[in-house]
């Protein structure tokens, strides 16, 4: 049995459920929920569009989550979740999945069935690898896997043709897959605080949308970086990006532009 939230400024349980059904939005953030999802949430099935269970004490994602087939946004960050059910792959309408701040050590292979997924954020967990099936997420735009235990990124990541931003800071990544060079839409790649010694030879040349590459606190030198093919073109894109920000009156550091690699 799932735990139900206490009343929170929304009247009776019946009135809250009625409102949830009419809007499709269930907001139970900071509701002191424990163990698993409230039964009333699962019972709403197709009516659910957005489910926010952020900052509770949920430890189990029920297999019955597959009943929420019209859900587009699932926000369950800052809970106590250790694993996700394979049935998660049946949520074919899902576009946003936020799992930050849990205890997840692996993602199920069925993740690759979320063909409409655009944003996947699973920072601050215990991931040691990403499934190869992640390459099936052709609509994925943002991937955030920062603050985990990843030693590598899968070769299949290069098949995520829509990817614009990868955040993988604070891991133990030693090498990057050559397939990253296939990501024509990639604009930002952040890998601070890892063990990266070199990046794929064609990355700066082939990723023609890349504007931000951050590699602070990695064993790669600025000299090596500047000698890479495509470096000058990358520099022009990066500077053009900052010029636009200046035109929009965005404040930047008085230290100048950050090239993203330690000297």
ZIGINOR-V90010 format. One record per residue. N is the residue number from 1. PHI is phi in whole degrees, -180 to 180 (NA if undefined). PSI is psi in whole degrees, 0 to 359 (NA if undefined). OMEGA is omega in whole degrees, 0 to 359 (999 if undefined). Layout:
BEGIN
n=N phi=PHI psi=PSI omega=OMEGA
n=N phi=PHI psi=PSI omega=OMEGA
END
This chain:
BEGIN
n=1 phi=NA psi=133 omega=177
n=2 phi=-82 psi=155 omega=179
n=3 phi=-88 psi=139 omega=178
n=4 phi=-97 psi=150 omega=180
n=5 phi=-77 psi=154 omega=174
n=6 phi=-75 psi=162 omega=178
n=7 phi=-61 psi=136 omega=181
n=8 phi=-136 psi=77 omega=173
n=9 phi=59 psi=26 omega=181
n=10 phi=-129 psi=17 omega=178
n=11 phi=81 psi=206 omega=185
n=12 phi=-73 psi=164 omega=177
n=13 phi=-58 psi=320 omega=181
n=14 phi=-62 psi=320 omega=182
n=15 phi=-71 psi=325 omega=177
n=16 phi=-65 psi=315 omega=180
n=17 phi=-63 psi=321 omega=178
n=18 phi=-62 psi=317 omega=179
n=19 phi=-65 psi=318 omega=178
n=20 phi=-59 psi=317 omega=181
n=21 phi=-66 psi=324 omega=183
n=22 phi=-75 psi=327 omega=183
n=23 phi=-98 psi=334 omega=185
n=24 phi=78 psi=5 omega=183
n=25 phi=-111 psi=119 omega=177
n=26 phi=-110 psi=113 omega=181
n=27 phi=-110 psi=106 omega=179
n=28 phi=-127 psi=35 omega=176
n=29 phi=-66 psi=141 omega=178
n=30 phi=53 psi=46 omega=183
n=31 phi=-108 psi=11 omega=178
n=32 phi=61 psi=32 omega=177
n=33 phi=-75 psi=144 omega=179
n=34 phi=-127 psi=156 omega=173
n=35 phi=70 psi=282 omega=187
n=36 phi=-142 psi=184 omega=181
n=37 phi=-68 psi=146 omega=175
n=38 phi=-61 psi=142 omega=180
n=39 phi=-57 psi=323 omega=184
n=40 phi=-62 psi=330 omega=179
n=41 phi=-68 psi=311 omega=180
n=42 phi=-64 psi=324 omega=182
n=43 phi=-66 psi=340 omega=180
n=44 phi=-78 psi=344 omega=173
n=45 phi=44 psi=246 omega=189
n=46 phi=-67 psi=346 omega=184
n=47 phi=-75 psi=341 omega=186
n=48 phi=-79 psi=126 omega=175
n=49 phi=-110 psi=317 omega=179
n=50 phi=-130 psi=132 omega=178
n=51 phi=-128 psi=116 omega=181
n=52 phi=-115 psi=108 omega=178
n=53 phi=-118 psi=27 omega=183
n=54 phi=-61 psi=143 omega=173
n=55 phi=58 psi=61 omega=170
n=56 phi=-127 psi=203 omega=177
n=57 phi=-126 psi=42 omega=180
n=58 phi=-77 psi=131 omega=180
n=59 phi=-113 psi=346 omega=185
n=60 phi=-131 psi=128 omega=172
n=61 phi=-97 psi=115 omega=187
n=62 phi=-70 psi=149 omega=176
n=63 phi=-62 psi=334 omega=180
n=64 phi=-69 psi=358 omega=177
n=65 phi=-59 psi=338 omega=179
n=66 phi=-63 psi=344 omega=178
n=67 phi=-73 psi=342 omega=183
n=68 phi=-88 psi=59 omega=193
n=69 phi=-72 psi=347 omega=178
n=70 phi=-101 psi=3 omega=182
n=71 phi=-68 psi=132 omega=181
n=72 phi=-108 psi=334 omega=182
n=73 phi=-133 psi=123 omega=177
n=74 phi=-123 psi=114 omega=184
n=75 phi=-118 psi=104 omega=181
n=76 phi=-131 psi=39 omega=178
n=77 phi=-71 psi=157 omega=174
n=78 phi=57 psi=57 omega=173
n=79 phi=-129 psi=205 omega=183
n=80 phi=-123 psi=29 omega=187
n=81 phi=-75 psi=132 omega=179
n=82 phi=-107 psi=335 omega=181
n=83 phi=-149 psi=158 omega=177
n=84 phi=-115 psi=143 omega=180
n=85 phi=-75 psi=150 omega=176
n=86 phi=-61 psi=333 omega=180
n=87 phi=-62 psi=346 omega=177
n=88 phi=-56 psi=329 omega=181
n=89 phi=-65 psi=347 omega=180
n=90 phi=-84 psi=356 omega=180
n=91 phi=-83 psi=71 omega=188
n=92 phi=-67 psi=347 omega=179
n=93 phi=-94 psi=355 omega=187
n=94 phi=-66 psi=129 omega=178
n=95 phi=-113 psi=330 omega=183
n=96 phi=-130 psi=127 omega=179
n=97 phi=-132 psi=112 omega=182
n=98 phi=-113 psi=116 omega=185
n=99 phi=-127 psi=16 omega=185
n=100 phi=-58 psi=148 omega=171
n=101 phi=69 psi=41 omega=173
n=102 phi=-119 psi=205 omega=182
n=103 phi=-127 psi=33 omega=187
n=104 phi=-79 psi=129 omega=181
n=105 phi=-104 psi=343 omega=177
n=106 phi=-155 psi=157 omega=177
n=107 phi=-108 psi=142 omega=181
n=108 phi=-69 psi=150 omega=178
n=109 phi=-58 psi=331 omega=181
n=110 phi=-65 psi=350 omega=176
n=111 phi=-53 psi=325 omega=182
n=112 phi=-65 psi=350 omega=179
n=113 phi=-84 psi=353 omega=181
n=114 phi=-83 psi=69 omega=192
n=115 phi=-68 psi=344 omega=179
n=116 phi=-99 psi=1 omega=184
n=117 phi=-63 psi=130 omega=180
n=118 phi=-112 psi=330 omega=181
n=119 phi=-133 psi=124 omega=176
n=120 phi=-127 psi=115 omega=180
n=121 phi=-125 psi=117 omega=181
n=122 phi=-137 psi=43 omega=178
n=123 phi=-71 psi=160 omega=176
n=124 phi=58 psi=51 omega=174
n=125 phi=-126 psi=207 omega=183
n=126 phi=-128 psi=31 omega=183
n=127 phi=-63 psi=134 omega=175
n=128 phi=-109 psi=346 omega=175
n=129 phi=-161 psi=163 omega=173
n=130 phi=-110 psi=142 omega=182
n=131 phi=-69 psi=146 omega=178
n=132 phi=-60 psi=334 omega=182
n=133 phi=-67 psi=351 omega=178
n=134 phi=-61 psi=337 omega=179
n=135 phi=-65 psi=347 omega=178
n=136 phi=-82 psi=354 omega=183
n=137 phi=-85 psi=76 omega=187
n=138 phi=-72 psi=345 omega=179
n=139 phi=-102 psi=4 omega=182
n=140 phi=-67 psi=126 omega=181
n=141 phi=-106 psi=321 omega=182
n=142 phi=-125 psi=130 omega=173
n=143 phi=-127 psi=120 omega=178
n=144 phi=-121 psi=110 omega=178
n=145 phi=-124 psi=27 omega=181
n=146 phi=-65 psi=156 omega=177
n=147 phi=58 psi=55 omega=173
n=148 phi=-130 psi=206 omega=181
n=149 phi=-126 psi=32 omega=184
n=150 phi=-72 psi=133 omega=176
n=151 phi=-97 psi=342 omega=181
n=152 phi=-157 psi=167 omega=171
n=153 phi=-112 psi=142 omega=185
n=154 phi=-70 psi=147 omega=177
n=155 phi=-59 psi=328 omega=182
n=156 phi=-65 psi=345 omega=181
n=157 phi=-59 psi=333 omega=179
n=158 phi=-67 psi=352 omega=178
n=159 phi=-91 psi=354 omega=179
n=160 phi=-81 psi=79 omega=193
n=161 phi=-62 psi=339 omega=183
n=162 phi=-95 psi=358 omega=185
n=163 phi=-59 psi=127 omega=177
n=164 phi=-112 psi=335 omega=184
n=165 phi=-144 psi=128 omega=174
n=166 phi=-121 psi=122 omega=175
n=167 phi=-114 psi=114 omega=181
n=168 phi=-136 psi=38 omega=179
n=169 phi=-68 psi=156 omega=173
n=170 phi=56 psi=55 omega=170
n=171 phi=-127 psi=202 omega=175
n=172 phi=-128 psi=37 omega=181
n=173 phi=-65 psi=128 omega=181
n=174 phi=-103 psi=326 omega=180
n=175 phi=-143 psi=157 omega=182
n=176 phi=-111 psi=143 omega=180
n=177 phi=-68 psi=141 omega=179
n=178 phi=-61 psi=336 omega=183
n=179 phi=-65 psi=344 omega=177
n=180 phi=-59 psi=335 omega=179
n=181 phi=-66 psi=347 omega=179
n=182 phi=-83 psi=351 omega=187
n=183 phi=-84 psi=87 omega=185
n=184 phi=-68 psi=339 omega=181
n=185 phi=-96 psi=355 omega=186
n=186 phi=-64 psi=123 omega=180
n=187 phi=-108 psi=329 omega=185
n=188 phi=-140 psi=129 omega=178
n=189 phi=-131 psi=112 omega=185
n=190 phi=-116 psi=119 omega=184
n=191 phi=-136 psi=36 omega=179
n=192 phi=-61 psi=148 omega=174
n=193 phi=59 psi=56 omega=174
n=194 phi=-131 psi=201 omega=180
n=195 phi=-124 psi=30 omega=184
n=196 phi=-72 psi=123 omega=180
n=197 phi=-97 psi=332 omega=177
n=198 phi=-155 psi=159 omega=177
n=199 phi=-113 psi=158 omega=182
n=200 phi=-53 psi=138 omega=187
n=201 phi=-52 psi=320 omega=186
n=202 phi=-94 psi=7 omega=188
n=203 phi=-60 psi=310 omega=183
n=204 phi=-70 psi=328 omega=182
n=205 phi=-79 psi=317 omega=188
n=206 phi=-86 psi=327 omega=180
n=207 phi=-84 psi=82 omega=190
n=208 phi=-75 psi=354 omega=175
n=209 phi=-99 psi=353 omega=185
n=210 phi=-64 psi=124 omega=180
n=211 phi=-120 psi=339 omega=183
n=212 phi=-136 psi=122 omega=176
n=213 phi=-133 psi=111 omega=185
n=214 phi=-114 psi=121 omega=185
n=215 phi=-134 psi=35 omega=180
n=216 phi=-63 psi=145 omega=179
n=217 phi=59 psi=46 omega=171
n=218 phi=-128 psi=155 omega=178
n=219 phi=-81 psi=54 omega=176
n=220 phi=-127 psi=135 omega=186
n=221 phi=-95 psi=157 omega=177
n=222 phi=-63 psi=325 omega=180
n=223 phi=-62 psi=314 omega=178
n=224 phi=-61 psi=320 omega=182
n=225 phi=-64 psi=316 omega=184
n=226 phi=-71 psi=339 omega=180
n=227 phi=-84 psi=353 omega=183
n=228 phi=-70 psi=144 omega=176
n=229 phi=-63 psi=132 omega=179
n=230 phi=93 psi=1 omega=183
n=231 phi=-62 psi=315 omega=182
n=232 phi=-62 psi=318 omega=178
n=233 phi=-65 psi=320 omega=177
n=234 phi=-61 psi=316 omega=179
n=235 phi=-59 psi=319 omega=180
n=236 phi=-64 psi=318 omega=178
n=237 phi=-65 psi=317 omega=182
n=238 phi=-63 psi=315 omega=180
n=239 phi=-67 psi=323 omega=179
n=240 phi=-63 psi=322 omega=178
n=241 phi=-62 psi=313 omega=180
n=242 phi=-69 psi=327 omega=176
n=243 phi=-61 psi=321 omega=179
n=244 phi=-65 psi=321 omega=179
n=245 phi=-65 psi=321 omega=178
n=246 phi=-64 psi=318 omega=179
n=247 phi=-60 psi=331 omega=180
n=248 phi=-93 psi=15 omega=178
n=249 phi=61 psi=36 omega=175
n=250 phi=-86 psi=131 omega=182
n=251 phi=-75 psi=136 omega=174
n=252 phi=-125 psi=163 omega=184
n=253 phi=-63 psi=145 omega=178
n=254 phi=-71 psi=349 omega=179
n=255 phi=-76 psi=351 omega=181
n=256 phi=102 psi=190 omega=184
n=257 phi=-81 psi=137 omega=180
n=258 phi=-87 psi=117 omega=183
n=259 phi=-83 psi=353 omega=171
n=260 phi=87 psi=2 omega=179
n=261 phi=-134 psi=134 omega=178
n=262 phi=-70 psi=143 omega=181
n=263 phi=-76 psi=NA omega=999
END
